[in-house]
C-alpha cells in the first residue's frame, strides 16, 4: 500500500530525503496552500507535515477523511488542534530532541561570553573605546557550575562543562546519587546547588513549581558574585528579583536567551551592563532545523509502515468498546498518580499498578499510561502525555508494572498505585462510586474516603487527644476554612493520618506552623 504525505511548510531537504527514499510513501510538497486549498485537498492524504506556518485547524481536520498522522517539525504544537486530531483518531508527533545540541552549545556560548564580558567589550570597541581593565573576566576552570534540571539539554551542558574543567553539581527530581556518579557529577538538592555554585544554569520546563524558581529567597542563598544563565524558559527566573540582585552586587552577571514576556519592546534587565542577552536563539541553528525535520519525517514513516513512533504528542485512537468501559477511570488514574508523587520524598525507581474487580477483565494499558502521566507531570509538565508517559518513565529509569486480580476488597473496582524509592514504599488506592465519581479510599495502609480534587492537606500525626483541635485552631487563625476531614489510625495512640480539603492553597508559613506542632510528623499540601 502506498501512503500519500503532504508537506505543507518548507523543510530542509535532509528531512524530506527519508520520505523520498521510502517505497511505501508518495510525497507532495506544496508550501503555498491557503486554508481553503488545504480543506479542499487534505482528504486524499494519509500524512501531513507542517512547521509553524500552516495552522491545522479543526475544520481542516474534519475534511481529512484519510489522515492518520500529523507531524510538526519542531517542539511546539500550538498550530495544531490536538483535541480535533485525537477525536478523529489522528496521531500527532513532534521533534523535541532535534534542538538538544543546539541549545546546549548556546548555553555554553552564553556562559563563556558572560564570564569574559565579550559582548560588552565588543560594543566598546565599536564605540572606539579601548579599555582592557574595564572588561577583565573570570576563568571557569576548577569552579562549580550548578545545573538545575538534568534532562536532555542539562545533561549535554554538563558534559560540555566538564570539558572546560568545571566541577558540576546538579539537581533534578529524577536524579539519584548513582546516576550522578555515572555521569561524573555531584548530586545535590536545589539548596545545595544555590549555595555552592559559582555559575548557575537552569534547564527545567516552566511549571507551577518552577515558575520563579530563582526568586529573591533563592538569590539570598547564593554565593556573592554568582553568575546566572537561562536558555530554558522565561519565567523560571523572577526578573525583578534578578534585577535587584544584580544592582546589589549579589549577582555579578546574567546571560538571558529567554524572558517572561516575548517579544518585548523594552526590558529593564537590558539596562544593566552586567546582563547579556539574545532573542531566544537556543534552537536557531541550521543543524537544529535539519534535525527536527529528519526526526518528524522518520516518525511519519514509522507510523505509516506499522512501527511505533518515538515522539507522540496525543493519544492514539482506542476501540470504542474498550474506551466506553475504561474512560470513566481516566481522571481517577491520573489523579492517583498526581497525588502519590507528592508523597514520595525520594527518586522513584519502580511503579506498580494493581487493577482489581471488573477492571481485571479489561484492556488497561491506557489507564496505566494515564497513571504514569499523572506521576510525571509534576516535574515534566505538558511534555508528558498519555502516549509518551511510559517512554519517558523508561528514560528516567523508572520501571512500570501492571498487576491484575479479581479481588477488589469490597469494591466493584479498585485501582491501586504503588511507588518504590530507595528506602520507602508509598501507595494510594481509588475507585468510582455511583453518584460520587472518583474517590480515594486508601492512603498507604490508612482507610479514607475523599474526592481527589481541590486543595488537599495530608497530615501524618500521633493519635493523641487534642491534635485535631490544635490543627483546626491554627487553620482558623490563618483564615483557612476546612471543607472536609478524614482521620484514620494504625492503632490507639499510634501513627495516624488526617486528610483535609480546604478552600484555598495554604501558605508555606502555615504548613511550617503545623509541622512545628509536637504531635505532627509530616505535612504535605497537594493541589489536584
ROKOL-336314 format. One record per residue: residue in three letters; x, y, z of N, C-alpha, C in turn. Coordinates in steps of 0.001 Angstrom, whole numbers, plus 500000, padded with zeros to 6 digits. Layout:
N
ALAXYZXYZXYZ ...
***
This chain:
528
UNK500841498802500000500000500000500000500872501243500000 UNK500516502198499153501252503447499065500501504527499843 UNK501224505218500725500642506283501538501023507636500949 UNK500067508550500935500291509905500426500548510861501579 UNK501646511608501482502031512544502537502205513932501930 UNK501572514911502553501673516296502118502617517056503036 UNK503597517741502463504478518647503207504018520062502905 UNK503415520712503902502749521995503677503596523199504050 UNK504734522994504697505636524088505059507049523736504597 UNK507901524737504403509268524452503954510031523600504977 UNK510662522529504507511520521678505325512872521556504653 UNK513894521257505450515210521025504863515154519765504004 UNK515950519746502971515967518593502075516449517339502790 UNK517316517503503792517754516356504585516580515691505290 UNK515615516513505711514449515949506372513544515221505408 UNK513396515766504214512491515178503227513067513902502629 UNK514389513782502602515033512667501905514564511288502371 UNK514419511028503687513920509704504090512550509380503503 UNK511700510389503353510395510172502737510541509842501255 UNK511449510543500584511667510287499161512182508867498929 UNK512980508384499882513603507069499710512684505914500083 UNK511572506200500749510656505138501178509807504660500001 UNK509782503346499801508980502768498729507491502782499052 UNK507164503012500326505763502961500752505088504321500756 UNK505840505375500444505300506727500632505476507555499365 UNK504417508247499008504436509207497914504258510595498519 UNK505185511501498272505108512810498901504741513889497891 UNK504065514901498397503775516111497633504204517297498481 UNK505030518147497920505485519345498614504750520539498024 UNK503947521203498855503200522377498411503099523336499589 UNK503944524358499569504048525260500724503284526569500524 UNK502432526622499504501689527852499216500183527662499331 UNK499745526628500022498318526357500127497636527310501104 UNK496497527856500695495673528606501632494854527624502462 UNK494180528136503483493318527264504287492256526601503408 UNK491699527373502501490664526829501619491231525735500723 UNK492456525957500221493095524936499385493321523663500180 UNK493788523819501418494100522654502241492830521882502577 UNK491762522600502884490490521938503180490029521124501974 UNK490221521673500793489769521006499581490608519770499255 UNK491897519803499587492803518759499123493210517748500185 UNK492986518060501483493533517228502553492936515823502553 UNK491765515637501976491068514355502054491821513187501469 UNK492730513417500543493419512292499894494725511896500585 UNK495122512643501623496435512400502231496330511563503494 UNK497329510674503669497443509851504881498290510544505947 UNK499184511412505508500056512116506442500202513576506064 UNK500375514434507070500572515866506857501732516320507725 UNK502687517031507118503840517545507863503868519064507732 UNK503976519749508883503994521209508918505103521684509846 UNK505373522971509783506192523618510807505254524555511571 UNK505530525839511585504667526759512332503779527599511428 UNK504074527588510126503334528451509202501898527979509012 UNK501705526700508758500371526166508484499620525916509784 UNK498381526399509861497532526175511020496590525006510708 UNK496764523917511446495947522724511219494732522826512133 UNK493685523424511618492501523749512409491533522563512461 UNK490535522700513310489500521669513403488792521489512063 UNK488534522585511371487844522494510082488661521694509075 UNK489962521931509052490822521163508149490798519689508524 UNK490904519407509819490918518014510276489590517316509966 UNK488484518034510045487186517440509746487067517014508292 UNK487846517611507413487839517240505996488924516207505663 UNK489692515800506680490813514876506447490344513435506619 UNK489614512940505631488970511633505757489962510483505861 UNK491140510609505293492121509520505299493337509802506173 UNK493374510983506805494564511393507539494788510521508771 UNK496017510034508921496371509144510028497388509768510975 UNK498195510694510453499262511272511276499554512694510825 UNK499804513562511808500262514931511565501625515076512227 UNK502612515530511480503948515734512023504278517211512106 UNK504779517627513254505195519023513447506702519053513555 UNK507375519648512574508836519711512561509296520809513509 UNK509266520499514791509624521431515843509102520921517163 UNK509239521722518210508852521291519554507381521572519826 UNK506941522803519623505578523174519956504563522623518966 UNK503317522521519410502224522080518537501042523046518660 UNK501337524309518940500280525297519138499459525521517870 UNK500034525229516712499327525457515451498507524247515010 UNK498374523235515878497607522035515559496512521858516614 UNK495290521637516164494180521394517082494268519950517565 UNK494908519757518722495146518410519235493847517688519576 UNK492893518413520144491624517780520506490918517241519271 UNK490887518044518211490231517604516980490951516405516383 UNK492289516419516424493054515291515894492785514026516687 UNK492773514151518006492537512986518857491141512417518629 UNK490152513302518512488782512851518279488658512059516985 UNK489458512417515984489409511712514702490363510526514664 UNK491056510256515779491990509139515817493267509395515049 UNK493640510671514906494856511050514183495960511301515197 UNK497067510608515042498171510811515969498996512021515531 UNK499469512774516503500308513943516244501689513687516842 UNK502730513933516055504098513760516536504860515064516348 UNK505870515265517182506734516433517021508188515993517126 UNK509091516960517289510526516654517296511204517373518458 UNK511024516865519694511565517572520857513073517423521043 UNK513693516465520339515115516200520585516041516906519608 UNK515496517412518515516345517921517447517171519135517814 UNK516741519875518834517478521096519188518342520921520431 UNK518501519684520918519251519461522159520672519985522064 UNK521389519587521008522776520018520865522871521520520683 UNK521962522058519867521965523500519616521772524285520906 UNK520805523867521721520530524581522971521682524446523956 UNK522300523264524003523437523057524908524624523922524487 UNK524898523975523198526000524802522721525731526284522990 UNK524480526702522800524160528109523048524334528446524532 UNK523969527514525392524160527727526835525625527941527162 UNK526488527086526593527923527223526865528474528514526261 UNK527971528872525081528418530126524472528023531317525333 UNK526822531282525863526361532369526733527176532419528022 UNK527478531243528597528268531210529829529655531809529605 UNK530325531398528538531677531893528287531663533380527913 UNK530657533803527165530552535231526831530313536071528075 UNK529524535505529006529227536214530245530469536364531112 UNK531194535265531283532337535296532194533493536133531657 UNK533572536311530330534679537079529744534231538430529188 UNK532969538825529451532487540159529052532628540413527549 UNK532445539389526748532707539516525311531761540503524624 UNK530439540419524836529576541399524151529861542841524567 UNK530109543045525871530362544397526347531649544959525748 UNK532683544116525697533962544569525148533849544871523658 UNK533089544033522937532897544265521504532174545585521247 UNK531123545830522020530390547092521851531264548296522169 UNK532151548146523155533067549240523482534004549534522313 UNK534510548474521694535389548667520539534649549363519400 UNK533383548996519181532611549637518123532423551123518402 UNK532489551486519688532373552896520072533744553551520251 UNK534772552904519645536143553439519675536701553557521087 UNK536291552623521957536800552602523330537703551380523520 UNK538969551624523855539925550529524099540241550541525598 UNK539586549618526346539723549636527801539799548207528319 UNK541017547674528377541212546278528786540893546068530256 UNK541188547040531094540968546883532534539481546773532867 UNK538667547492532120537236547515532427536571546165532205 UNK537131545354531296536455544114530911537234542869531316 UNK537900542959532439538582541778532984537524540750533391 UNK537699539511532943536722538469533238537198537507534305 UNK536533536373534399536924535313535335537030534001534575 UNK537930533130535033538063531799534443537032530855535058 UNK536650529848534277535711528855534786536418527608535319 UNK537650527422534964538402526231535382538400526085536913 UNK538055524856537351538053524482538774536961525176539594 UNK536103525914538920534957526482539625533761525541539489 UNK532651525876540151531496524972540219530330525530539417 UNK529846524698538501528638525024537740527468524264538345 UNK526424524981538731525206524357539224524202524216538096 UNK523731522990537878522774522708536809521452522289537453 UNK520424523068537231519096522746537759518252522234536608 UNK517984520931536617517276520273535525518252519485534685 UNK518206518164534807519185517325534117518478516415533112 UNK517664517026532258517089516305531137518095516228530009 UNK517591516169528771518495516036527631519480517200527552 UNK518960518418527632519827519581527450520728519784528649 UNK520183519642529865521012519793531059522153518796531097 UNK521889517567530654522944516549530612524020516917529602 UNK523592517417528431524569517817527411525404519004527890 UNK524772519948528571525520521096529117526549520606530128 UNK526164519670530990527089519143531992528291518480531334 UNK528034517720530281529123517047529577530107518047528984 UNK529578519095528377530455520108527793531193520897528873 UNK530518521172529973531146521948531047532321521183531663 UNK532183519860531741533318519079532266534540519235531367 UNK534301519419530064535419519656529144536114520975529399 UNK535402521908530025536004523184530424536596523101531832 UNK536658521881532361537211521591533704536443522294534824 UNK535146522421534591534249522878535643533834521691536500 UNK533653521923537783533033520926538653531515521107538564 UNK530784520005538470529339520087538260528602519586539493 UNK527655520378539982526680519909540971525308520120540352 UNK524462519087540400523202519140539678522044518677540538 UNK520885519248540232519630518782540839518629518486539737 UNK517938517374539890516807517020539042515925516092539862 UNK514601516238539769513731515382540594513854513903540291 UNK514460513544539148514631512140538800516104511706538873 UNK516942512536539435518355512215539548518647511537540879 UNK519356510409540811519803509725542021521307509895542155 UNK521825509580543339523266509670543544524007508714542626 UNK523402507530542383524051506556541498524148507095540070 UNK523053507697539586523079508270538237524082509407538147 UNK524131510222539197525085511329539203526523510812539137 UNK526800509752539908528144509161539882528493508664538481 UNK527523508031537829527762507520536477528041508634535481 UNK527456509805535725527671510951534844528923511740535216 UNK529520511392536335530719512105536779530436513472537339 UNK529255513626537956528894514898538555528455514668539992 UNK528266515770540733527813515652542116526303515807542187 UNK525685515001543024524250515064543274523983516076544383 UNK522942516900544190522602517867545233521134518218545213 UNK520677518833546269519335519406546303519374520762545613 UNK518208521358545425518175522712544869518966523658545760 UNK518791523513547074519504524381548012521011524178547913 UNK521456522932547737522893522658547570523435523396546355 UNK522708523313545261523145523963544024523229525469544225 UNK522201526054544839522177527506545032523325527970545904 UNK523636527211546946524658527649547898526089527435547391 UNK526311526403546578527682526008546256528174526468544901 UNK527262526826543996527666527087542617528231528494542431 UNK529261528576541592529788529870541153528999530381539947 UNK528490529433539145527653529740537989526447528802538059 UNK525286529312537687524064528502537733523353528597536390 UNK522997527438535837522223527381534604520974526539534843 UNK519836526988534316518567526287534544518106525610533261 UNK517575524392533401517113523621532242515874522811532608 UNK514879523482533186513634522828533564512506523354532678 UNK511406522602532571510212523184531947509643524282532836 UNK508817525137532270508150526167533068506842525584533575 UNK506788525303534867505625524722535515505237525601536698 UNK504140525246537330503731525950538540504843525911539574 UNK505518524760539675506534524589540716507896525153540324 UNK508106525459539033509389526027538622509278527509538279 UNK508058528039538213507923529480537954508568530257539096 UNK509445531175538728510205531980539693510956531084540677 UNK511484529978540160512317529100540983513518529868541533 UNK514089530705540691515153531603541159514509532942541503 UNK514171533091542779513487534289543262514361534990544298 UNK513795535939544995514563536735545967515206535851547024 UNK514446534887547544514979533994548576516103533126548013 UNK515932532667546763516968531841546145518263532620545954 UNK518149533878545499519353534685545305520080534919546628 UNK519324535046547716519943535258549015520790534055549444 UNK520415532853548995521185531647549338522501531556548574 UNK522603532249547440523740532067546547524995532749547057 UNK526116532319546502527387532977546761527354534412546243 UNK528098535281546894528288536620546347529073536502545040 UNK528614537216544015529318537191542735528916536052541819 UNK527851535346542137527368534269541278526928534832539929 UNK527027533988538885526569534390537557525522533390537071 UNK524483533897536391523283533129536074523101533021534564 UNK522695531839534093522389531628532675520996531012532559 UNK520163531558531685518859530966531397518647530877529896 UNK518803529661529370518489529384527966517361528361527885 UNK516533528302528932515478527291529002514112527907528729 UNK513517528523529745512191529115529615512129530417530398 UNK511534531424529803511286532648530533510292532386531651 UNK510521532992532806509637532783533944510233531899535012 UNK511246531110534674511922530322535701512652531260536661 UNK513138532354536122513804533375536938512847534547537152 UNK512712534985538377511962536202538704512825537381538263 UNK512436538028537173513280539065536587513422540287537489 UNK512388540617538248512502541732539197513523541411540280 UNK513473540171540791514423539762541826515845539716541270 UNK515990539274540024517318539239539408517859540650539248 UNK517008541570538820517428542962538657517966543522539974 UNK517232543277541052517660543771542368518955543099542818 UNK519080541788542536520279541060542966521519541544542222 UNK521352541929540972522487542458540210522847543851540706 UNK521829544677540938522111546040541414522786546030542784 UNK522432545058543620523034544992544953524439544405544929 UNK524824543779543812526132543148543718526121541680544087 UNK525003541167544542524917539737544884525185538881543662 UNK524570539244542547524777538550541281525693539401540416 UNK526778538789539950527757539550539168527323539737537724 UNK526472538843537216526043538978535831525051537902535462 UNK524345538122534359523351537153533892523354537122532379 UNK523170535924531837523051535717530396521666535157530118 UNK520870535869529337519459535526529144519156535309527663 UNK518630534138527343518139533885525989516619533893525950 UNK515983533805527122514523533742527207514041534703528283 UNK512798535178528120512260536190529016510803535874529340 UNK510318536481530420508942536229530836507947536707529791 UNK508243537786529102507398538273528016508226538327526742 UNK507749537645525705508438537636524414507415537789523297 UNK507737538571522261508830539551522245508474540753523118 UNK509444541607523393509178542779524222509793544017523569 UNK509234545157523918509767546422523411510919546910524266 UNK510829546663525576511944547010526451511889546086527661 UNK513032545920528282513151545098529479514250545720530325 UNK513913546019531568514862546772532401516150546009532659 UNK516130544678532527517378543923532695518422544349531670 UNK517967544708530464518910545087529416519527546459529646 UNK519012547183530650519640548449531028520914548230531835 UNK521079547023532361522221546736533225523415546269532407 UNK524577546845532615525759546429531855526207545011532187 UNK525735544470533301526132543108533708525319542026533005 UNK524333542428532208523445541461531544523763541401530061 UNK523883540161529547523961539949528110522733539133527705 UNK522302539280526443521051538635526054521021538348524569 UNK520237537337524208519938537006522818518429536774522698 UNK517854536942521496516400536850521334515908535425521063 UNK516011534556522084515506533184522025516112532429520833 UNK517437532316520862518173531692519754518649530279520056 UNK518201529709521181518734528406521582518637527330520524 UNK517551527311519755517352526273518736517614526789517327 UNK518156527990517223518290528624515906519643528320515278 UNK519792527085514829520956526701514030520474525948512796 UNK521276525964511758520944525214510543520758523746510875 UNK521680523221511712521622521800512044520372521439512831 UNK519977522300513783518788522012514573517543521976513699 UNK517463522915512756516319522917511858516294521667510986 UNK517472521188510582517536519943509819517157518749510694 UNK517638518762511920517376517631512817515886517452513086 UNK515173518553513348513745518415513653512990517907512438 UNK513436518314511244512794517824510030513033516332509856 UNK514264515897510059514592514467509945513792513660510959 UNK513766514122512209513089513370513276511610513180512973 UNK510938514253512567509492514146512371509172513323511125 UNK509974513448510078509727512659508871509936511173509141 UNK510939510842509930511165509436510260510033508868511111 UNK509470509690512002508331509228512794507108508993511903 UNK506911509837510909505801509647509974505973508333509221 UNK507204508056508786507472506794508090507203505608509006 UNK507691505689510247507480504590511188505992504288511364 UNK505230505327511587503810505115511888503064504541510687 UNK503294505105509510502553504662508330502945503253507902 UNK504143502825508265504586501472507897504418500480509034 UNK503669500866510079503299499922511132504236499846512306 UNK505195500763512419506129500756513541505668501765514597 UNK506334501756515759505994502678516843506694504011516644 UNK505989505095516954506587506420516858507364506722518132 UNK508313507621518036509170507956519176508730509216519910 UNK508050510103519212507704511379519836506229511721519658 UNK505333510879520189503907511177520069503501512308521011 UNK502499513067520628502016514177521430500629513898521990 UNK499811513178521250498444512920521715498200511418521813 UNK497034511060522253496680509662522456496112509073521175 UNK496663507964520687496077507327519501494689506780519818 UNK493924506541518786492541506095518973492494504736519655 UNK491456504527520468491227503274521187489895502709520701 UNK489784501390520480488497500824520065487368501306520961 UNK486260501657520351485174502311521074484639501463522219 UNK484574500139522009484019499283523055484911499256524294 UNK486231499402524095487151499467525233487070500846525887 UNK487072501869525039487039503231525565485795503468526415 UNK484669502934526007483419503135526738483533502634528169 UNK484259501542528374484349500936529703485431501567530577 UNK486532501984529956487648502472530777487696503994530894 UNK487003504695529997487092506157530012486702506770531355 UNK485694506245532061485362506841533363486506506790534371 UNK487496505922534146488607505774535097489817506632534736 UNK489759507311533581490921508086533153491317509139534181 UNK490336509939534619490645511008535560491137510434536883 UNK490509509345537346490934508726538600492386508279538505 UNK492753507614537417494118507108537262495129508240537311 UNK494847509319536582495774510454536560495874511121537928 UNK494727511271538612494727511913539922495494511080540950 UNK495366509746540878496103508891541810497610509080541630 UNK498047509109540361499462509326540108499928510679540583 UNK499121511698540315499476513065540711499521513209542223 UNK498573512584542908498544512625544372499772511940544959 UNK500092510775544419501146509959545017502530510567544853 UNK502763511257543737504096511824543514504447512844544582 UNK503432513472545187503689514451546247504109513779547557 UNK503775512503547714504133511799548945505501511148548878 UNK506036510976547677507333510317547510508448511329547705 UNK509212511176548760510265512141549083511552511904548304 UNK511696510708547730512925510362547030512616510062545562 UNK513665509804544810513508509481543396512785508145543248 UNK511774508106542399511009506875542180511794505915541299 UNK511875504664541745512569503639540982511606502650540332 UNK510438502446540929509514501428540425508076501863540686 UNK507202501581539715505776501851539853505017500547539630 UNK504153500192540578503287499025540440501841499493540446 UNK501083499074539457499674499460539348498839498190539422 UNK497909498163540368497085496973540608495648497260540185 UNK495120496424539280493751496539538806492940495382539403 UNK491900495722540165491122494696540864489645494823540524 UNK488918493698540614487491493688540325487246493570538835 UNK486234494285538331485889494223536913487020494726536020 UNK487847495645536529488980496133535743489933495010535352 UNK489907493942536121490766492790535862490521492203534469 UNK489319492382533928488950491761532662489098492701531466 UNK489569493933531693489636494930530621491065495167530163 UNK491186495744528977492466496213528481492769497542529186 UNK493774497541530059494000498693530938495239499499530577 UNK495872499178529443497090499913529069496874501424529021 UNK495735501927528486495534503382528505495476503952529917 UNK494922503186530869494878503660532255496276503695532857 UNK497092502714532521498476502706533003499216503937532503 UNK499042504249531222499699505441530682499219506695531399 UNK497919506757531659497367507925532335497905508063533757 UNK498055506929534446498588506947535810500026507451535820 UNK500830506918534912502238507331534848502341508791534434 UNK501447509230533550501428510647533183501200511510534417 UNK500240511109535250499987511862536466501188511909537384 UNK501931510805537462503140510756538292504215511717537776 UNK504383511761536461505492512519535888505186513998535681 UNK503904514345535576503564515711535202504032516753536200 UNK504145516385537466504575517382538460505936517964538097 UNK506809517131537519508161517582537213508395517815535719 UNK507588517199534859507812517326533424506769518184532727 UNK505658518494533410504653519367532839504002518805531590 UNK503691519685530635502961519282529441503806518446528490 UNK505086518324528767505935517487527912505499516032527973 UNK504904515616529078504452514228529211502966514158528917 UNK502570513128528173501156512921527873500861511426527907 UNK499600511083527586499164509696527691500002508755526836 UNK500486509252525716501172508375524776502643508194525138 UNK503327509266525520504766509146525744505143508912527199 UNK504139508773528078504433508653529514505332507453529818 UNK505034506289529258505827505096529557507239505219528995 UNK507345505828527820508663506038527232509514506956528104 UNK508911508046528600509649508970529450510003508331530787 UNK509103507506531323509407506805532568510620505902532387 UNK510668505203531266511814504337530992513092505158530880 UNK512998506320530208514166507195530100514673507635531464 UNK513753507817532415514120508261533753514529507094534650 UNK514574505886534100514982504727534891513903504196535806 UNK512632504479535503511508504021536323510862502818535650 UNK510803501697536339510137500512535792508663500539536183 UNK507800500162535250506352500212535450505772498816535240 UNK504958498359536203504402497009536140502884497052536343 UNK502162496290535521500716496116535693500440494800536407 UNK499476494823537315499077493620538037497548493559538060 UNK496995492364537888495540492214537869495104491139538861 UNK493959491388539480493368490416540380491854490611540395 UNK491130489554540652489668489671540714489195490163542077 UNK490052490117543097489672490520544453489791492036544604 UNK488668492696544879488643494161544961488356494665546361 UNK488424493801547375488330494202548786487063495020549072 UNK485916494488548612484645495139548907484196496152547889 UNK485025496451546887484656497401545842484404496667544534 UNK483564497254543691483359496674542365484641496717541566 UNK485331497852541658486638498028541029487547498776541996 UNK488818498462541953489784499157542802491080499321542009 UNK491549500543541939492796500874541252493795501339542293 UNK494889500598542448495910500903543453497229501213542757 UNK497851502297543164499145502696542608500174502692543729 UNK501290502039543484502360501915544475503664502379543847 UNK504413503203544575505737503614544098506794503183545111 UNK507925502752544570509045502351545407510214503284545164 UNK510785503776546255512020504548546200513121503731546855 UNK514263504335547016515385503600547586515091503111548992 UNK514290503861549760514107503498551168512648503407551607 UNK511695503566550676510299503572551107509378503044550020 UNK508174502647550450507100502253549539505871503060549929 UNK505286503780548982504082504566549235502998504110548268 UNK501746504187548693500666503723547832499399504529548056 UNK498533504495547059497232505133547138496267504306546303 UNK495012504189546745494011503404546028492761504236545825 UNK492089504002544701490875504742544401489869503905543657 UNK488648504404543599487566503715542910486584504749542410 UNK485548504270541682484438505116541279483211504699542064 UNK482547505650542696481330505370543447480141505978542733 UNK479074505206542606477876505693541927477374506988542567 UNK477228507996541740476718509266542216477767510166542838 UNK478944509632543139480010510412543783481231510581542900 UNK481387509722541881482528509824540989483802509285541610 UNK484979509793541171486261509288541662486435509546543157 UNK486934508553543866487216508681545300488549508015545605 UNK489316508629546497490498507973547061490065507295548351 UNK490311505993548436489795505224549571490905504642550448 UNK492148504820550032493242504318550870494502505117550574 UNK495192505540551623496498506172551502497461505366552356 UNK498435504739551705499286503742552370498362502698553015 UNK498453502436554307497584501423554921496384502045555643 UNK496166503340555443495066504027556114493823504064555218 UNK492659503803555803491387503882555086490845505305555150 UNK490485505859553988489948507210553897488830507202552862 UNK488249508343552620487220508472551583487069509945551239 UNK487723510385550138487638511782549750487782511915548237 UNK487309513026547729487383513315546295488776513830545936 UNK489414513268544914490761513733544524490687515019543699 UNK490337516114544363490200517395543677490360518517544686 UNK490799519670544205490890520851545051492180520930545832 UNK492143521682546929493314521928547769493302520918548921 UNK494257520014548913494321518948549914495523519137550819 UNK495379518698552067496500518680553004496533517300553650 UNK497684516634553552497885515314554158498745515508555401 UNK498215515114556545498920515302557817499134513940558474 UNK500385513573558671500704512382559446501005512829560879 UNK500330512212561849500448512690563226500315511529564209 UNK500524511832565470500327510857566526498879510896566996 UNK498318509722567244496918509628567688496837510013569161 UNK496656511297569401496577511808570767495409512796570883 UNK494774512877572036493678513843572225494157515271571991 UNK493350516056571326493637517472571138494341517832569851 UNK494829516822569102495570517135567870494667517847566868 UNK493466517304566679492550517903565712492188519330566123 UNK491986519544567413491660520881567894492779521871567636 UNK494028521462567930495173522354567690495292522703566212 UNK495145521667565378495268521888563948494156522818563453 UNK492909522554563889491797523384563457491938524830563904 UNK492406525028565126492600526391565630493659527134564822 UNK494717526429564466495791527075563713495299527473562317 UNK494507526618561664493950526969560364492993528150560496 UNK492206528165561573491256529258561781491981530584561949 UNK493089530569562704493851531813562906494428532332561592 UNK494647531419560636495172531814559327494075531987558282 UNK492818532045558760491675532276557880491556531212556780 UNK491841529965557151491717528845556213490541527987556645 UNK489581527804555752488368527063556070488498525603555635 UNK488079524689556511488118523255556216486800522850555562 UNK486902522223554376485701521753553680485357520325554102 UNK486374519440554123486153518050554552487344517589555377 UNK487111516574556207488182516000557022487977514482557121 UNK489079513751556982489086512301557169490230511954558114 UNK489982511077559061491019510669560012491018509148560116 UNK492203508557560159492331507119560424493633506897561177 UNK493704505772561908494892505484562712495278504017562576 UNK496555503760562861497025502373562822496586501624564070 UNK496678502282565230496196501716566489496058502858567493 UNK495439502595568613495212503631569622496551504190570104 UNK496698505511569980497926506162570429499086506029569458 UNK498851505378568308499936505172567343499930506220566237 UNK500469505825565092500500506726563943499100506899563379 UNK498823508092562857497509508385562292497669509311561095 UNK496595509392560308496597510278559135495355511153559176 UNK495501512381558743494385513321558654494383513874557225 UNK493261513729556534493107514238555175492155515420555193 UNK492645516570554762491831517780554755491614518272553329 UNK490417518735553049490157519542551863489857520945552349 UNK490619521928551863490458523302552334490108524206551157 UNK489700525433551467489139526318550438490184527033549599 UNK491422527062550034492461527711549237493802527063549533 UNK494741527262548625496066526671548817496726527280550052 UNK497253526466550950497853527002552174499213527639551913 UNK499476528722552603500789529354552510501835528461553189 UNK503072528569552719504141527761553286504318528056554779 UNK504085529288555175504221529663556585503258528857557462 UNK502030528653556959501058527854557707501499526400557793 UNK502000525860556697502477524473556717503621524307557713 UNK504505525296557758505617525248558710505094525291560152 UNK504075526099560396503498526193561745502873524866562162 UNK502167524236561226501564522937561527502647521908561843 UNK503706521935561076504785520958561261505478521121562610 UNK505426522316563150506078522578564439505302522018565629 UNK504045521655565406503281521037566487503912519699566862 UNK504057519445568166504772518252568620504147516965568108 UNK502845516929567984502164515688567619502181515415566111 UNK502572516386565313502521516238563851503889515837563312 UNK503900514767562523505140514235561965505453514805560585 UNK504406515018559788504660515451558416503410516136557862 UNK503616517165557034502507517896556411502822518068554929 UNK501864517698554078502047517830552634500817518487552029 UNK501028519560551277499936520223550559499931519738549116 UNK498747519398548618498606518863547269497425519552546589 UNK497659520099545408496577520668544610496249519712543470 UNK495015519271543401494588518371542327493478519037541505 
***
